[in-house]
Amino acid sequence: MSDVIDYASRLTDAHSRKFETFSYLPRMTAEQIRRQVEYIVSKGWNPAIEHSEPEEASGAYWYMWKLPMFGETNVDQILNEAQLCHNQNPNNHVRLVGYDNFKQSQGASMVIYRAPGFE
């Protein structure tokens, strides 16, 4: 069996918390975020932007940034909304969600902007 790495993620240390699979990886570049949005659009999922204070981000409730963008296929418009959310909430984590209408669940969810000091 291979060695398993312990990621020191603790509820008592907000700076150590991880959110979804991508949070264990280095911060995504603008091009990588764009590709994720393109993937969500290509699957026909409805994109949505959410944000939360770092100390509350491990909970199930995140603030919705406007309504989900039902039927939106313009990648630039989706990225602009994510940037607006980040600009208006610079101390919050911002995540991108892709809602799958068929399965009635999230098809994708990832933090695309991390709050300062939480890299």
URTASUL-V550545 format. One record per pair of residues at least 24 apart in sequence whose ideal C-beta (glycine too) atoms are under 6 Angstrom apart, sorted by sequence separation. I is the first residue (numbers start at 1). J is the second residue. D is the distance in Angstrom with one decimal. If there is no record, write none. Layout:
i=I j=J d=D
i=I j=J d=D
//
This chain:
i=46 j=70 d=5.1
i=91 j=115 d=5.4
i=86 j=113 d=4.5
i=47 j=78 d=4.9
i=68 j=99 d=5.9
i=41 j=73 d=5.2
i=49 j=81 d=5.5
i=49 j=82 d=5.2
i=51 j=85 d=5.6
i=49 j=85 d=4.9
i=57 j=93 d=5.0
i=38 j=75 d=5.6
i=37 j=75 d=5.0
i=51 j=89 d=4.8
i=53 j=92 d=5.7
i=54 j=93 d=6.0
i=14 j=54 d=5.3
i=52 j=92 d=5.8
i=14 j=55 d=5.0
i=17 j=58 d=5.5
i=37 j=78 d=5.1
i=51 j=92 d=4.3
i=52 j=93 d=5.6
i=51 j=94 d=4.7
i=50 j=95 d=5.2
i=48 j=97 d=4.5
i=47 j=98 d=5.8
i=45 j=98 d=3.7
i=46 j=99 d=4.4
i=45 j=99 d=5.7
i=45 j=100 d=5.2
i=40 j=98 d=3.6
i=54 j=115 d=4.6
i=45 j=107 d=4.8
i=54 j=118 d=5.5
i=40 j=108 d=5.6
i=33 j=112 d=5.1
i=22 j=110 d=4.6
i=23 j=111 d=5.7
i=20 j=109 d=5.7
i=20 j=110 d=5.4
i=19 j=111 d=4.9
//
